[in-house]
């Protein structure tokens, strides 16, 4: 699992690449810390290169969302594959997030 954080057009963008599973979750939680300081920035979770997401990965996405909403920011997901979209739909997460 690889993550890359960038600031683009006043948005915070986190790129996810590989498999966001239980084994990758602890390191990923550390790497998303810049997103937790999202005051006055919207967050984009770029999943174009994300191959798989487990319940641990969904929990990370949910924590990002809850933190951002508490600070008045929005979280957008872009570039999800059909297989990951199915996971979001089956778990009800599809209704929680905004998609670009």
FIKOLZA-1660 file (N, C-alpha, C; in steps of 0.1 Angstrom, whole numbers, plus 5000, padded with zeros to 4 digits):
% residues 100
   i   px   py   pz ch aa at
   1 5009 4988 5000  A  X  N
   1 5000 5000 5000  A  X CA
   1 5009 5012 5000  A  X  C
   2 5006 5021 4991  A  X  N
   2 5013 5034 4990  A  X CA
   2 5003 5045 4991  A  X  C
   3 5007 5056 4998  A  X  N
   3 4999 5068 4999  A  X CA
   3 5007 5080 4995  A  X  C
   4 5002 5089 4989  A  X  N
   4 5009 5102 4985  A  X CA
   4 5000 5113 4988  A  X  C
   5 5005 5123 4996  A  X  N
   5 4997 5135 5000  A  X CA
   5 5002 5146 4992  A  X  C
   6 4992 5154 4986  A  X  N
   6 4995 5166 4979  A  X CA
   6 4984 5177 4982  A  X  C
   7 4989 5189 4981  A  X  N
   7 4979 5200 4982  A  X CA
   7 4977 5205 4968  A  X  C
   8 4965 5205 4963  A  X  N
   8 4961 5209 4949  A  X CA
   8 4950 5218 4949  A  X  C
   9 4951 5230 4944  A  X  N
   9 4940 5240 4943  A  X CA
   9 4933 5242 4956  A  X  C
  10 4941 5243 4967  A  X  N
  10 4936 5245 4980  A  X CA
  10 4928 5233 4986  A  X  C
  11 4929 5222 4979  A  X  N
  11 4923 5209 4984  A  X CA
  11 4935 5200 4989  A  X  C
  12 4932 5192 4999  A  X  N
  12 4941 5182 5003  A  X CA
  12 4938 5169 4996  A  X  C
  13 4947 5163 4989  A  X  N
  13 4945 5151 4980  A  X CA
  13 4954 5140 4986  A  X  C
  14 4948 5129 4988  A  X  N
  14 4955 5117 4992  A  X CA
  14 4953 5107 4981  A  X  C
  15 4964 5102 4976  A  X  N
  15 4964 5092 4965  A  X CA
  15 4967 5078 4972  A  X  C
  16 4958 5069 4969  A  X  N
  16 4959 5055 4975  A  X CA
  16 4963 5046 4963  A  X  C
  17 4973 5038 4965  A  X  N
  17 4978 5028 4955  A  X CA
  17 4980 5015 4961  A  X  C
  18 4974 5004 4956  A  X  N
  18 4976 4991 4961  A  X CA
  18 4964 4986 4968  A  X  C
  19 4966 4978 4979  A  X  N
  19 4956 4971 4987  A  X CA
  19 4955 4978 5001  A  X  C
  20 4944 4984 5004  A  X  N
  20 4942 4989 5017  A  X CA
  20 4934 4979 5025  A  X  C
  21 4942 4970 5031  A  X  N
  21 4937 4959 5039  A  X CA
  21 4941 4960 5053  A  X  C
  22 4938 4950 5061  A  X  N
  22 4941 4950 5075  A  X CA
  22 4956 4951 5078  A  X  C
  23 4965 4945 5070  A  X  N
  23 4979 4946 5072  A  X CA
  23 4984 4960 5069  A  X  C
  24 4978 4967 5059  A  X  N
  24 4983 4980 5055  A  X CA
  24 4977 4992 5064  A  X  C
  25 4966 4988 5071  A  X  N
  25 4958 4999 5078  A  X CA
  25 4967 5007 5089  A  X  C
  26 4975 5000 5097  A  X  N
  26 4982 5008 5107  A  X CA
  26 4991 5019 5101  A  X  C
  27 4999 5015 5091  A  X  N
  27 5007 5025 5084  A  X CA
  27 5000 5035 5077  A  X  C
  28 4989 5032 5071  A  X  N
  28 4980 5041 5064  A  X CA
  28 4974 5051 5074  A  X  C
  29 4970 5047 5085  A  X  N
  29 4965 5056 5096  A  X CA
  29 4975 5067 5099  A  X  C
  30 4988 5063 5100  A  X  N
  30 4998 5073 5102  A  X CA
  30 5000 5083 5091  A  X  C
  31 4999 5077 5078  A  X  N
  31 5001 5085 5066  A  X CA
  31 4990 5095 5063  A  X  C
  32 4978 5093 5069  A  X  N
  32 4967 5102 5066  A  X CA
  32 4966 5114 5076  A  X  C
  33 4975 5114 5085  A  X  N
  33 4975 5125 5095  A  X CA
  33 4974 5139 5089  A  X  C
  34 4981 5142 5078  A  X  N
  34 4979 5156 5073  A  X CA
  34 4964 5159 5069  A  X  C
  35 4956 5149 5066  A  X  N
  35 4942 5151 5063  A  X CA
  35 4934 5155 5076  A  X  C
  36 4939 5152 5087  A  X  N
  36 4932 5155 5100  A  X CA
  36 4934 5170 5103  A  X  C
  37 4942 5177 5097  A  X  N
  37 4944 5191 5099  A  X CA
  37 4938 5199 5087  A  X  C
  38 4925 5196 5084  A  X  N
  38 4919 5200 5071  A  X CA
  38 4912 5213 5072  A  X  C
  39 4914 5221 5082  A  X  N
  39 4907 5234 5084  A  X CA
  39 4908 5242 5071  A  X  C
  40 4896 5246 5066  A  X  N
  40 4895 5254 5054  A  X CA
  40 4900 5247 5041  A  X  C
  41 4901 5234 5041  A  X  N
  41 4905 5226 5030  A  X CA
  41 4895 5214 5028  A  X  C
  42 4891 5212 5016  A  X  N
  42 4883 5200 5013  A  X CA
  42 4893 5189 5010  A  X  C
  43 4888 5177 5011  A  X  N
  43 4897 5165 5010  A  X CA
  43 4892 5157 4998  A  X  C
  44 4902 5153 4990  A  X  N
  44 4899 5144 4979  A  X CA
  44 4907 5131 4981  A  X  C
  45 4900 5120 4982  A  X  N
  45 4906 5107 4983  A  X CA
  45 4906 5101 4969  A  X  C
  46 4918 5101 4963  A  X  N
  46 4920 5096 4949  A  X CA
  46 4922 5081 4950  A  X  C
  47 4913 5073 4945  A  X  N
  47 4913 5059 4945  A  X CA
  47 4916 5052 4931  A  X  C
  48 4921 5060 4922  A  X  N
  48 4923 5056 4909  A  X CA
  48 4932 5043 4908  A  X  C
  49 4942 5042 4917  A  X  N
  49 4952 5031 4917  A  X CA
  49 4949 5022 4929  A  X  C
  50 4938 5024 4936  A  X  N
  50 4934 5015 4947  A  X CA
  50 4928 5002 4942  A  X  C
  51 4934 4991 4945  A  X  N
  51 4930 4978 4940  A  X CA
  51 4920 4971 4949  A  X  C
  52 4920 4973 4962  A  X  N
  52 4912 4966 4971  A  X CA
  52 4911 4974 4984  A  X  C
  53 4899 4973 4990  A  X  N
  53 4897 4980 5003  A  X CA
  53 4890 4970 5012  A  X  C
  54 4895 4968 5024  A  X  N
  54 4889 4959 5034  A  X CA
  54 4881 4968 5044  A  X  C
  55 4875 4961 5054  A  X  N
  55 4867 4969 5064  A  X CA
  55 4877 4978 5072  A  X  C
  56 4889 4974 5073  A  X  N
  56 4899 4983 5080  A  X CA
  56 4901 4996 5072  A  X  C
  57 4901 4994 5059  A  X  N
  57 4903 5006 5050  A  X CA
  57 4890 5015 5050  A  X  C
  58 4879 5008 5050  A  X  N
  58 4866 5016 5051  A  X CA
  58 4866 5024 5064  A  X  C
  59 4871 5018 5075  A  X  N
  59 4871 5025 5088  A  X CA
  59 4880 5037 5087  A  X  C
  60 4891 5036 5080  A  X  N
  60 4900 5048 5078  A  X CA
  60 4893 5059 5071  A  X  C
  61 4886 5055 5060  A  X  N
  61 4879 5065 5052  A  X CA
  61 4868 5072 5060  A  X  C
  62 4861 5064 5069  A  X  N
  62 4851 5070 5077  A  X CA
  62 4857 5079 5088  A  X  C
  63 4868 5076 5093  A  X  N
  63 4874 5085 5103  A  X CA
  63 4878 5098 5096  A  X  C
  64 4883 5098 5084  A  X  N
  64 4886 5110 5076  A  X CA
  64 4874 5118 5075  A  X  C
  65 4863 5112 5071  A  X  N
  65 4850 5119 5068  A  X CA
  65 4845 5125 5081  A  X  C
  66 4845 5118 5092  A  X  N
  66 4840 5123 5105  A  X CA
  66 4848 5135 5109  A  X  C
  67 4861 5134 5108  A  X  N
  67 4870 5145 5112  A  X CA
  67 4868 5158 5103  A  X  C
  68 4866 5155 5090  A  X  N
  68 4865 5167 5081  A  X CA
  68 4851 5174 5083  A  X  C
  69 4841 5166 5085  A  X  N
  69 4828 5172 5087  A  X CA
  69 4827 5180 5100  A  X  C
  70 4834 5175 5110  A  X  N
  70 4835 5183 5123  A  X CA
  70 4842 5196 5121  A  X  C
  71 4850 5197 5111  A  X  N
  71 4857 5210 5108  A  X CA
  71 4851 5218 5096  A  X  C
  72 4839 5213 5092  A  X  N
  72 4833 5221 5081  A  X CA
  72 4838 5218 5067  A  X  C
  73 4846 5207 5065  A  X  N
  73 4852 5204 5052  A  X CA
  73 4844 5193 5046  A  X  C
  74 4846 5191 5033  A  X  N
  74 4839 5181 5025  A  X CA
  74 4850 5170 5021  A  X  C
  75 4845 5158 5020  A  X  N
  75 4854 5147 5015  A  X CA
  75 4848 5142 5002  A  X  C
  76 4856 5141 4992  A  X  N
  76 4852 5136 4979  A  X CA
  76 4861 5124 4976  A  X  C
  77 4855 5114 4969  A  X  N
  77 4862 5103 4965  A  X CA
  77 4862 5103 4949  A  X  C
  78 4874 5101 4943  A  X  N
  78 4874 5101 4929  A  X CA
  78 4882 5089 4924  A  X  C
  79 4878 5084 4912  A  X  N
  79 4885 5074 4906  A  X CA
  79 4883 5060 4911  A  X  C
  80 4872 5057 4917  A  X  N
  80 4871 5043 4922  A  X CA
  80 4867 5033 4911  A  X  C
  81 4872 5021 4912  A  X  N
  81 4869 5011 4902  A  X CA
  81 4855 5005 4905  A  X  C
  82 4850 4998 4896  A  X  N
  82 4837 4991 4898  A  X CA
  82 4836 4982 4910  A  X  C
  83 4847 4974 4912  A  X  N
  83 4848 4965 4923  A  X CA
  83 4848 4972 4936  A  X  C
  84 4855 4983 4937  A  X  N
  84 4855 4991 4950  A  X CA
  84 4841 4998 4952  A  X  C
  85 4836 5003 4941  A  X  N
  85 4822 5009 4942  A  X CA
  85 4812 4999 4947  A  X  C
  86 4813 4986 4943  A  X  N
  86 4804 4976 4949  A  X CA
  86 4806 4974 4964  A  X  C
  87 4818 4975 4968  A  X  N
  87 4821 4974 4983  A  X CA
  87 4814 4986 4990  A  X  C
  88 4816 4997 4985  A  X  N
  88 4810 5009 4990  A  X CA
  88 4795 5008 4990  A  X  C
  89 4789 5003 4980  A  X  N
  89 4774 5001 4979  A  X CA
  89 4769 4991 4989  A  X  C
  90 4776 4980 4989  A  X  N
  90 4771 4969 4998  A  X CA
  90 4772 4973 5013  A  X  C
  91 4782 4981 5016  A  X  N
  91 4783 4985 5030  A  X CA
  91 4776 4997 5034  A  X  C
  92 4769 5004 5025  A  X  N
  92 4762 5016 5027  A  X CA
  92 4771 5028 5027  A  X  C
  93 4784 5027 5025  A  X  N
  93 4793 5038 5025  A  X CA
  93 4791 5047 5012  A  X  C
  94 4785 5041 5002  A  X  N
  94 4783 5049 4990  A  X CA
  94 4774 5061 4993  A  X  C
  95 4765 5060 5002  A  X  N
  95 4756 5071 5006  A  X CA
  95 4763 5081 5015  A  X  C
  96 4774 5078 5021  A  X  N
  96 4781 5087 5030  A  X CA
  96 4790 5097 5023  A  X  C
  97 4795 5093 5012  A  X  N
  97 4805 5101 5005  A  X CA
  97 4800 5108 4993  A  X  C
  98 4808 5118 4989  A  X  N
  98 4805 5125 4976  A  X CA
  98 4816 5120 4966  A  X  C
  99 4812 5118 4954  A  X  N
  99 4821 5113 4944  A  X CA
  99 4823 5123 4933  A  X  C
 100 4835 5123 4928  A  X  N
 100 4839 5132 4917  A  X CA
 100 4842 5124 4905  A  X  C
% end
